[in-house]
């Protein structure tokens, strides 16, 4: 480890899942933390809090502080690069939000200083245990300019941490790579090594681990391993169940929302609203995605229609019995209503199983076996759903994840031989 890197926090040193705390998931996390007659509630090892949620000062943040849960506040500064953020009141009202979109041509040293200091002051007021740096996307267009802007922003953040106005805390660098950055990890890695950081929080501009093909999965994993190979602990953002594959490869920490936010798509977040969407919002008809439910036996977050089809078939649903506190003494029929608590309890239990394996080799074998079991269960589900006349999911992502683990194991064996 280089001298500029600080000692990593515990949640980066061991397999850890950090839920994203947002207005969508806050209530579910509160309920999962609460003790009952039958269990003591979920015990989190860390949490990622979205700045727009923290700004409303919800009581959940006080509860997390009292429970000693390490909290990182995501500044969401990547949203400031298009006009869309000016239409979102929660983003526009953040104390460090700029008055106009940040572009490759207008971002100057004064803007960098203001954004870096403003984000740190906000995190300090929220009494965060660690700081998560404000960052900008590594867009492919004007790539070198965005590299320079991120250098300046991290330099200002590092200089302010522990200065006259900011109490010193471990600093984790936010990294938002586009395709060029993923293909050239040295552009990012070599720069991060120059700063006193305790880790890196990686959120690609476009990455869906379920839909991504083998080449994109490989690029993403190699980017993370390039950081880890230089002694920089890595936290992967919005990866869902793919986090287990990463933990098998030595990337300990990952986050996601509760049965949502399991993919990164900045362009989708930043795209202008259509007139139809504006009209629906004015009428209070925002719509929204289908209710999705995480089913651990297939390591997949399923569409509500697919989950219902599974639970309606007695010969199939026994495979999906959940014995965790979220579902004990409860039936299948109300699982959609508690899907977020179910996701959190299940995900915490899964990661605990990985953490119990003491070495990367044992974790790799364990995760691979879990994925093979999920693959076989997926085949059974697919056949059953075709019998029901439903459009069945393919579970092809499990094949790609297993292949990725096998290839990485071969690569490591070949490196050991030489």
N, C-alpha and C positions, 0 to 999 in steps of 0.2 A: 504494500500500500504506500502511495506517495505521501510525502510529508504534509502536503496541503490538505489531505483528506482527514476529516474528523472521525472519531469512533462512531460506528453506526448505532442507531437506537435498537432496542430489543426487537421491535416489530419488523426490522429489516434483517435481523440475524437468524431468525427461525421462520418456518412456514407460517404465514399469517394471512388472514382475509380481513380487509377493512371495508365495511359497508360505506357507500356514499350516502351521506345524510343530506336530504333535500326536502322540499315541501311535500314531495310525493311519498317519501318513506319515513318521515320523522315519527308519525304516530305509530307505525308498525314497529319501529325500533324501540319506542317507549314501552309498548306492550310486551315485546320480547324480553326486555330487561327486567320487567316486573316479576317479583317472586310470587309463587302461588303455593297452595297447600301441598302440591305434588312435586315441585321443583324450585330451584333457587334462581331461575331465569338465566338468560344467556349472559356470558361474561366476554365482553369484547376485548381484543388485544390492541385495538386502534380504530380510528374512524377518519374518513375524509369528509369534511363539512364544506358544502358549497357556500361561497361568499354571500350569494343572494338569500340563502336560508339563514345564515348567521346574522345578517343585517336586521332581521326582524326580532332578534333576541329571544328565541323560543326557549321554554323551560327545559327542553331536552338537553341543551348544551350545559346547563347548570348541573343536571343529573350526571352527564358524562364526566364533568370535572370532579364531582364528588366521588364518583366511582373510580377515579384515577385512570380513566381511559385516555391514552395518548390521542390528541386531536391535531389534525392538519387541516388548515383552511385553504381551499383551492381558490385563488384570486379570480379565476375565470377571465383573465386578461386577454386570452386568445379571441374572446368574443368582441373585442374592441376594434377589430380590423375590417369591419364592414358597417354599413349604415344600419343594419338590422338591430344592433344593440340600442340605438336611439329610440326604437319602437317598443323596447322591453323596459318597463318602468323600474323593475328590480335591478337591472343592470345599469341603467342610466343613472340611478340614484346612489350607486356605490360611491363612497367618498373619494376614490382615486380614479374614477372613470373620466376619460378625456372628453372634451366638448365636441370633438369631431373624430371620425374614424382614423386609426393609425394606418399609414401606408408606408411602402418601402422608401418613398421620397421625402415624407414630411417628419419622420421620426428623428428628432435631434437630441443632443445630450441633455437639454433641459427637460424634455418630455420623459426621457429615460430616468432621470433623477426623480422627477415628480411621481412617476408610476411606481418605481422601486420603493421609495420612501412611503408613499401613500399605502401601498399594499402591506408593508411591514407594520406601519402604525395601526392599521385595521386589525391585523393578526395579533398584535400585542394587546390591543384593547379587548380582544376576545380571549385573552389569556391562553393562547395556544402553547403547547409544550415544545413544538418545533415549528420553524417557519418553512413555508413552501413558497419558493420565489415566484414572482410574476414573470411571465415569459410570453413570447410571441411565436407564432407558427414559423417553421422553416418551410415556407412556401417554395414550390419549384420555380415559379416565375420570380426573377430577381433574387435568386437563391443566395448569392454572396452578400447581398445587402441585408437580407434577413439574418444571415449568420452574424454579420457585424452588429446588427441591432440587438440580437440576443447576447452577444459578448458584452456589449455596453450595459445592458440591463442587469446581467448577472454581476458585472463588476460593481455597479452602483449598489446593488442589493448586498453584496459581500462587504462593501465598505461601510454601509449604514448599520449592519448587524453588529451590535456591541458599541455603537457610537454614542453621541451625546443624547439622542432622543430614543434610542432603541435598546432595550435589554438584550443581551446576547443569548441566543438560543441556537441549537443545532439547525443548520440550514440545509434543506433538500432542494435541489435544483429541478425545476420543471423543464421538461424537454418535449417538444411538440413536432416530431419529424414528419416531413412529407416523403414522397418517394425518393427524391434525390438524397436526402439525408439518410434514409434507410439503406440506400445503396452505397453510401460513403460514410460509414459510421465514424471514421477517423476525424471528419470535420467537426463532429460534436465531442467525441471522446477526448481528443487532445486539448480542446479548450476547457472542458470541465476539470481536467487535472490541474489547471492553474488556479483553481479557486478552493477556499476552505469549506467544502461541502461534506455533508454526512451521507449523501445518497442522491439518487436521481429518480424522479417521478416521470415515467414515460407514457405519453398519450398521443399516438399517431393521429394525423389528420384524417385518415381514412383507413379503418381496419375493422373487419368483422371476422372473428376467428372461426365462425361456423360456415360462412360463405367463402372465405379466402381459399384460393387454390394452393397447391404445394409450394410454388415459388414464392408467393407472398408470405406464407407462413415461415418459410426458410429465411427470407430477408428480415422479417421482424425478429425472429429468434436470434439470428446472428447479430443484429443490432444490440439486443439486450445483453447477449453474451460478450460482445466487445466491451461494453461498459463494465460488466462484472469481472471480465478478465483483467482489467486495470485496477481492480480493487474498489470499484464504485458500487455499493449496494444499490439494487434496482427494485423499484416498485412499478408494476405494470398496471395500467389503468384500463378499466372497462373491458375486461377480457372474459368475464363469466367463468364457465367451467374449464375453459382453456387454461385458467390459472393453475390447475393441477398438473398439466403438461409442463408448464413453466417451472413449477416447484420441483418436479422430477428432474429438471435440467439445472437446478441450482438457483433459480430466480425465486426468492422466498416469498415476497409480498405481492399481493394483487388486490384490486378493488373492483366493485361494480355496484350498480343499484340493486334493489331487491326484486329480482325477476324482470329487470329492465336495465337500460344503460349498459348492455353487455357488448356494445360495439361503439367505435369512435367514428363520427361523421361530422366534422366541423362545417363542411359546406351545407349540409342539411340544416344544421342549427342556425347558420347565418343567412340562408337564402331569404329573399324578400317574400312576404306573405302575398298570396293572390287575393284578388278582390272577393272571391268566393269565401276564402278563409277569413278575411276581415269581417265580412258580413255575418258569418257563423259566430264569430267571437262577440260581435256586438249584440247578437241575439242570445248569447250565453250557451251556444251549441258548439262547443269546441271539438266534439268528437273524441278521437283518441284511439290508441291501438287496442286490439283485442286483449282481453285479460289473459296473461300468460302465466303458466305454472311450471315450476322447476320440478322435474321428476328424476330423483337421484339414480334409480336403477338404469336409466339410459343416459345419464349425465347431460341432459338436454332440457332447456326451457321450452315447453310445448305451447302451442296455440291452445286457447281454451276449448275450441271445438274438438281438437285431437285428444285432450285430456278427458273431456266428457265422454268421448267414444270409448276410451280405455276403461273408465270407471263404470260405464253402463254394462260392461261384459264381465260377469262374475268369474269366468274362466281365465280372465286376463288380469283383473285388478288386484288379485291376491299378490301378484309380483310387486305391487307398488304400495304395500302397507308401510306406513311411516310410524316408527316407534319412538320418535323424539317428542319432547314435551309439547311442541306445537300441535300435534295431532293425536296424542294419547287420549283415549276416552271420547273421541269425536269421530263422526262418520265422514264418508267421502263427499257427501252432498254439499257441505259448506266449505270445502277446501278453497274454492275460488275467493271466498270472502276473507280467508286468512292466508292467502298465498304469499304475502310478503313475510309474515312471521315464519311461515313454513320454509321459505327460501333461506332466511337468516339462520334459523336453527339447524337446518340441514347442512348449509355451507360451513358453518362453524364446526359441526361434527366431522365433516369430511376432511377439513384442513387439520383438525386435531389428530386424525388417523395418520395423515402424512407426517405430521410433526413427531409422532411416536417413533418413526423410522429414523435411526440416528445418522445414517449416511446417505449421500446422494445416490449411491448404487442401490441401496435398499428402497429408497423412495421411487427410483425409476422402475424397479421391478414391481413394486406395489401398484403404482399408477397404471402401468401397462396392463397388469392383470385386471384392474378395475375397468379399464377401457375395453378390454376384450369381453368381460362379462356384460358390459353395457352394449357392446356390438351385437352379442348374441341375443340379448333381450330385445334390442331394436329390431332384429330380424323377426322375432316372434310377434312383436307389436305390428310391424308392417303387414305381415300376413293376416293378422287378425283384423286390422282396419280395412284391408281390402275386402275381407269377407263381409264387413259391415257396410261396404259401399262408400266409405269415406276416402278422401284423397289423403293417402298416408304420407307421413314424412319419410325421407330416405335414410337419415342418419349417416349420410356419406361423410360428414365431417369427422366421425369417429374413425373411419378408415384412414383419413388423412392424418389425424393426430397420432394414431398408432404407427403409421409409416414414418412420421417425423421423429418419434422417439427411437424407432429402430435405426434410422439413419444416423441420428446423433450418437447412439451407442456404438455403431460401427466406426464413426469418425473418432470417437474417444479411444476405442481399442487400437485403431491404427496409429494414433499419436503416441500411445503408450509404448507400442512396439519400437518406435524410433526414438 
